[in-house]
Amino acid sequence: MSEHCLFCKIIGGQIPANKLYEDDDLIAFHDISPQAPVHFLVIPKKHIVGPAFMEAEDEQLIGKMLRTGARLAAELGLVDGFRLVFNNGAAAGQTVFHIHLHILGGRQLQWPPG
């Protein structure tokens, strides 16, 4: 964990979050600035800066993030569809440099997104 990382502080319990799920590898919680009626994040407890910083050993963990996000989306009633988003770098909109998966749904999402 990184002592200055917002998400590491959430993982460590130093900052509260509205949690949806937690296990030994992941935590999922509602986004504090939702961009859709349902907007939550799935993050690994391992500090990885972003998708470009993944190692081969992280592939299973990232797959688990995707699977967990899809399961939680279904549990939250997103049966008509949802969007999964990874941002990589400031130019892509990443503001917390700890890899995280956004799950958005509950309304018609437009394309292109940005």
Kinemage of the C-alpha trace (Angstrom):
@kinemage 1
@onewidth
@group {chain A} dominant
@subgroup {mainchain}
@vectorlist {calphas} color= white
{ca met a 1} P 0.000 0.000 0.000
{ca ser a 2} L 0.986 3.579 -0.557
{ca glu a 3} L 0.712 5.869 2.463
{ca his a 4} L -0.412 8.829 0.316
{ca cys a 5} L -2.960 6.999 -1.838
{ca leu a 6} L -6.630 7.802 -1.189
{ca phe a 7} L -7.761 4.283 -2.083
{ca cys a 8} L -5.073 2.684 0.099
{ca lys a 9} L -6.429 4.784 2.974
{ca ile a 10} L -9.939 3.465 2.251
{ca ile a 11} L -8.577 -0.094 2.202
{ca gly a 12} L -6.799 0.549 5.507
{ca gly a 13} L -9.942 1.946 7.129
{ca gln a 14} L -8.501 5.449 7.558
{ca ile a 15} L -11.155 6.934 5.259
{ca pro a 16} L -14.763 5.672 5.331
{ca ala a 17} L -16.495 4.336 2.225
{ca asn a 18} L -19.982 3.064 1.458
{ca lys a 19} L -18.838 -0.523 0.854
{ca leu a 20} L -20.666 -3.007 -1.333
{ca tyr a 21} L -18.184 -5.860 -1.077
{ca glu a 22} L -14.852 -6.805 0.441
{ca asp a 23} L -12.662 -9.904 0.448
{ca asp a 24} L -8.937 -10.595 0.852
{ca asp a 25} L -8.125 -9.167 -2.602
{ca leu a 26} L -10.741 -6.538 -3.450
{ca ile a 27} L -13.024 -3.875 -2.124
{ca ala a 28} L -16.020 -2.332 -3.901
{ca phe a 29} L -17.755 0.858 -2.840
{ca his a 30} L -20.085 3.549 -4.169
{ca asp a 31} L -18.410 6.450 -5.975
{ca ile a 32} L -18.597 9.696 -3.981
{ca ser a 33} L -19.286 11.658 -7.179
{ca pro a 34} L -21.640 9.374 -9.133
{ca gln a 35} L -21.977 9.904 -12.883
{ca ala a 36} L -24.988 7.580 -13.192
{ca pro a 37} L -27.774 6.365 -10.868
{ca val a 38} L -25.551 3.381 -10.061
{ca his a 39} L -21.833 4.131 -9.973
{ca phe a 40} L -19.409 2.096 -7.917
{ca leu a 41} L -15.727 1.226 -7.962
{ca val a 42} L -13.937 -2.090 -7.642
{ca ile a 43} L -10.323 -1.812 -6.520
{ca pro a 44} L -7.629 -4.309 -5.613
{ca lys a 45} L -6.081 -4.115 -2.187
{ca lys a 46} L -2.705 -4.378 -3.913
{ca his a 47} L -1.505 -0.921 -4.943
{ca ile a 48} L -1.116 -0.820 -8.729
{ca val a 49} L -0.838 2.686 -10.199
{ca gly a 50} L -2.979 1.969 -13.276
{ca pro a 51} L -3.538 -0.459 -16.150
{ca ala a 52} L -0.199 0.407 -17.782
{ca phe a 53} L 1.576 -0.613 -14.573
{ca met a 54} L 0.128 -4.125 -14.330
{ca glu a 55} L 2.482 -7.082 -14.227
{ca ala a 56} L 1.735 -10.548 -15.621
{ca glu a 57} L 1.129 -11.712 -12.042
{ca asp a 58} L -1.776 -9.204 -11.776
{ca glu a 59} L -3.830 -10.707 -14.602
{ca gln a 60} L -5.865 -13.022 -12.369
{ca leu a 61} L -6.548 -10.179 -9.921
{ca ile a 62} L -7.792 -7.882 -12.685
{ca gly a 63} L -10.009 -10.688 -14.011
{ca lys a 64} L -11.445 -11.055 -10.524
{ca met a 65} L -12.180 -7.306 -10.503
{ca leu a 66} L -14.177 -7.669 -13.723
{ca arg a 67} L -16.082 -10.727 -12.540
{ca thr a 68} L -16.863 -9.152 -9.163
{ca gly a 69} L -18.001 -5.907 -10.790
{ca ala a 70} L -20.363 -7.766 -13.106
{ca arg a 71} L -21.810 -9.803 -10.229
{ca leu a 72} L -22.369 -6.687 -8.105
{ca ala a 73} L -23.967 -4.900 -11.076
{ca ala a 74} L -26.462 -7.752 -11.391
{ca glu a 75} L -27.141 -7.669 -7.643
{ca leu a 76} L -27.855 -3.929 -7.920
{ca gly a 77} L -30.396 -4.557 -10.681
{ca leu a 78} L -28.410 -3.492 -13.731
{ca val a 79} L -30.054 -6.135 -15.916
{ca asp a 80} L -30.376 -3.943 -19.028
{ca gly a 81} L -26.665 -3.193 -19.172
{ca phe a 82} L -23.823 -1.340 -17.536
{ca arg a 83} L -20.490 0.171 -18.469
{ca leu a 84} L -17.085 -0.896 -17.146
{ca val a 85} L -14.350 1.754 -17.289
{ca phe a 86} L -10.632 1.740 -16.532
{ca asn a 87} L -8.864 5.090 -16.927
{ca asn a 88} L -5.098 5.168 -17.392
{ca gly a 89} L -3.292 8.436 -16.743
{ca ala a 90} L -4.379 12.001 -16.134
{ca ala a 91} L -5.174 12.655 -19.816
{ca ala a 92} L -7.712 9.804 -19.662
{ca gly a 93} L -9.367 11.195 -16.537
{ca gln a 94} L -7.600 9.119 -13.890
{ca thr a 95} L -7.533 11.197 -10.703
{ca val a 96} L -6.574 8.529 -8.150
{ca phe a 97} L -3.470 6.666 -9.191
{ca his a 98} L -4.490 3.267 -7.854
{ca ile a 99} L -6.062 1.030 -10.503
{ca his a 100} L -9.841 1.004 -10.213
{ca leu a 101} L -12.779 -0.212 -12.230
{ca his a 102} L -15.808 2.054 -12.557
{ca ile a 103} L -19.190 0.335 -13.001
{ca leu a 104} L -21.923 2.693 -14.242
{ca gly a 105} L -25.546 2.000 -15.038
{ca gly a 106} L -29.158 2.705 -14.282
{ca arg a 107} L -29.664 5.066 -17.239
{ca gln a 108} L -29.061 5.097 -20.988
{ca leu a 109} L -25.324 5.667 -21.449
{ca gln a 110} L -24.136 7.601 -24.485
{ca trp a 111} L -21.333 6.791 -26.925
{ca pro a 112} L -18.704 8.065 -27.283
{ca pro a 113} L -18.352 8.602 -23.547
{ca gly a 114} L -15.921 11.488 -23.403
